[in-house]
Amino acid sequence: MTINKNVEKYLWILGVLFVTCLLLGSFIISKNVLELAYLAILYSSLIAIKLVSLKK
């Protein structure tokens, strides 16, 4: 059970890092500020979800 939770945790971290790299790469290539807004929305939603789950 512990191994499955660790695998899920690391896959989640890798997924977030992958999306971050894609959005940053897209911003660098296109110079579109909207890509940074997407990144800010992604991280703000992740932080909000983490804070809500800690309160429960």
Secondary structure as UniProt FT lines:
FT   HELIX           2..30
FT   HELIX           33..55
//
